[in-house]
Amino acid sequence: MARLADATPVILPTSISENFLLDSKQLESKLNEKSRLLILCSPSNPAGSVYPKKLLEEIAKTVAKHPSLLVLSDEIYEHIVYAPATHTSFASLPGLWERTLTVQQHITKGRSRCNWTRLCWRGSSVTMVRAFRERGDFLIKSFGEMEGVGISEPFSYYMLRTFHFPYGSINGAFYLFIDFSSYYGAEVEGFGKIEDSDSFLPLPCLIRL
C-alpha cells in the first residue's frame, strides 16, 4: 500500500530475543530527510508485545529530531494488556499530539466483537483529521458470531506454560509469534518434509497464532 502511494517502505527487523520491540538507535539509523511516516503498533499484532513507556520516550526523542516525520500509532488492542505491562499512548508524550495519528477502538477487539462489527476511531490534531476527511471515512461491517466461547483464565495460562514452541513475552493483544525452527527436517503428513522456512512459510521460522 505504501508503494501505491508512491512511498518507499523501510522495514526495520526485530527479534524474538528483544520481544519484537523496535530499537530506538536502529530507528535513528534508518531515518533521513525523506522519511515521512513511522508506524508503531502497541499492543502488537502479531507479536503480542507492548512498548514500555521508557522505550516510547526514547523513540519520541528520535522523532523530535526529524520535523517532517509523522507517526501512525496503532493502539487498537489498548484494552488487552497483561500485568505487569501497561499501555502508553504515543500521542500522550510531550510534543507528540500534533504529529501522531492514533488508531483506537473499544468494541471490535476490546469487547470481542470481531465478527459483529468493525468499528474504530482515530485521534489526532485538527489539521491531520481534516486531511483524512478529505479522503473519506470508511466503516466495514461483518455479521457472524455474536459471542465467542470463553476459556477460563487458569486454563489459558496452563496452555502457555505447556506450549512446546519458543515465543516472545506476551504482554498484550491475543497472538503468539512462535519459533518453529526446531521442526526443520520433520515429516508432515500430506505435506512432506519441512526443509526450512521457505518450504513452509515466507517468514523466517516464525508463525502467528
C-alpha positions in Angstrom: 0.0 0.0 0.0 2.9 2.3 0.7 4.1 1.8 -2.9 0.6 2.6 -4.2 1.0 6.0 -2.5 4.4 6.5 -4.3 6.2 5.9 -1.0 9.2 3.6 -0.3 8.7 1.3 2.7 11.7 0.8 5.0 11.4 -2.3 7.1 13.1 -2.4 10.5 13.8 -6.0 11.6 13.1 -7.1 15.2 13.9 -10.3 17.0 12.3 -12.7 19.5 15.2 -12.0 21.9 14.1 -8.4 22.1 10.4 -9.3 22.2 10.0 -7.9 18.7 10.4 -4.3 20.1 11.9 -1.6 17.9 15.3 -0.3 18.9 15.5 3.5 19.0 19.1 3.5 17.8 18.3 1.3 14.9 15.4 3.6 14.1 17.7 6.6 14.1 20.0 4.9 11.6 17.1 4.3 9.1 15.7 7.9 9.2 16.7 10.6 6.8 15.3 13.8 5.3 12.9 11.8 3.1 11.3 10.0 6.0 7.6 10.9 6.4 5.8 8.3 8.4 6.7 6.0 11.3 4.2 3.2 12.0 4.1 1.8 15.5 1.8 -1.0 16.8 1.4 -1.4 20.6 -0.1 -3.7 21.8 1.3 -5.5 18.8 -0.4 -7.6 16.2 1.1 -10.2 15.6 3.9 -10.2 18.2 1.8 -9.6 21.4 4.4 -7.2 22.8 3.7 -3.9 24.5 6.1 -1.0 24.2 7.1 0.2 27.7 6.8 3.9 28.3 10.6 4.4 28.6 11.2 2.9 25.2 8.4 5.1 23.7 10.1 8.1 25.2 13.4 7.2 23.5 11.6 6.8 20.2 9.9 10.2 20.8 13.3 11.8 21.2 14.3 10.3 17.8 11.1 11.5 16.2 11.7 15.0 17.5 14.9 15.2 15.6 13.0 14.8 12.3 10.4 17.6 11.9 8.9 16.2 8.7 8.2 12.8 10.3 4.7 11.9 11.4 3.7 8.9 13.4 0.8 6.4 12.9 0.2 4.7 16.2 -1.9 1.6 16.0 -3.3 1.1 19.6 -6.4 -1.0 18.7 -5.5 -3.5 21.4 -5.0 -1.0 24.2 -7.6 -2.7 26.4 -6.0 -6.1 26.1 -2.8 -5.8 28.2 -1.5 -8.2 30.7 0.2 -7.3 34.0 2.8 -6.1 34.7 2.7 -4.4 31.3 0.9 -1.1 30.9 -0.3 0.7 27.8 1.0 4.2 27.0 -0.4 6.2 24.1 2.4 7.6 22.0 0.4 10.8 21.4 0.3 11.4 25.2 4.1 12.0 25.2 5.2 15.7 25.2 5.2 17.3 21.8 3.7 14.3 20.0 0.0 15.1 19.9 0.3 17.3 16.8 2.4 14.7 15.0 0.6 11.5 15.8 -2.4 9.8 14.3 -3.7 7.3 16.8 -6.0 4.5 15.7 -8.1 3.2 18.6 -11.3 1.2 19.2 -13.2 -0.3 22.1 -15.7 -2.7 20.7 -14.3 -4.9 17.9 -11.2 -6.1 19.8 -11.5 -4.9 23.3 -15.0 -6.4 23.7 -14.5 -9.4 21.4 -17.0 -8.3 18.7 -14.7 -9.1 15.7 -17.5 -10.9 13.8 -20.1 -8.5 14.7 -18.8 -5.1 13.7 -15.6 -3.5 12.6 -15.5 -0.1 14.3 -12.6 2.1 15.2 -11.8 5.7 15.5 -8.8 8.0 15.2 -7.4 10.7 17.4 -5.1 13.5 16.2 -4.8 17.2 15.7 -7.5 19.1 13.8 -5.2 19.6 10.8 -4.4 16.0 10.4 -8.1 14.9 10.9 -9.2 17.4 8.2 -6.7 15.9 5.8 -8.1 12.4 6.3 -11.7 13.6 6.0 -11.0 14.9 2.5 -10.3 11.2 1.5 -13.4 9.8 3.1 -14.3 7.7 6.1 -14.8 4.0 5.9 -16.9 1.7 8.1 -16.5 -2.0 7.5 -19.2 -4.3 8.9 -19.3 -8.0 9.2 -22.0 -10.2 10.8 -21.2 -13.5 12.3 -20.9 -14.9 15.7 -22.2 -12.6 18.4 -20.4 -14.3 21.2 -17.3 -16.4 21.4 -16.7 -19.4 23.6 -14.9 -18.3 26.7 -11.8 -20.2 28.0 -11.1 -20.0 31.7 -8.1 -17.9 32.7 -6.3 -20.7 34.6 -6.5 -23.0 31.6 -5.2 -20.2 29.3 -2.1 -19.9 31.5 -1.7 -23.6 31.6 -1.7 -23.8 27.8 1.0 -21.1 27.7 3.2 -22.9 30.2 3.0 -26.2 28.4 3.4 -24.8 24.9 6.2 -26.6 23.0 7.4 -23.7 20.9 9.6 -20.7 21.9 7.8 -17.4 21.8 8.3 -13.9 23.0 6.8 -12.4 26.2 3.1 -11.9 25.7 2.1 -8.6 27.2 -1.0 -7.7 25.1 -3.4 -8.4 22.3 -4.2 -12.1 21.7 -1.5 -13.5 19.5 1.6 -15.7 19.8 4.5 -15.3 17.4 6.2 -18.7 17.7 9.6 -20.0 16.5 9.1 -23.5 14.8 12.7 -23.9 13.5 13.1 -26.9 15.8 10.8 -28.8 13.4 13.1 -28.4 10.4 13.6 -31.8 9.0 10.3 -33.2 10.3 7.9 -35.1 8.1 4.3 -33.7 8.0 1.5 -35.9 6.7 0.1 -34.6 3.5 2.8 -32.0 3.1 6.2 -33.7 3.2 9.5 -32.7 4.8 9.9 -29.2 6.3 13.3 -28.3 4.9 13.3 -24.7 6.1 11.0 -21.7 6.4 10.9 -21.1 2.6 9.4 -24.6 2.1 6.6 -23.8 4.6 6.1 -20.1 5.1 7.5 -16.9 3.7 8.5 -15.7 7.2 11.9 -16.9 8.6 10.8 -19.7 11.1 8.1 -17.5 12.7 4.3 -18.0 12.6 1.5 -16.1 14.2 -1.2 -17.9 16.2 
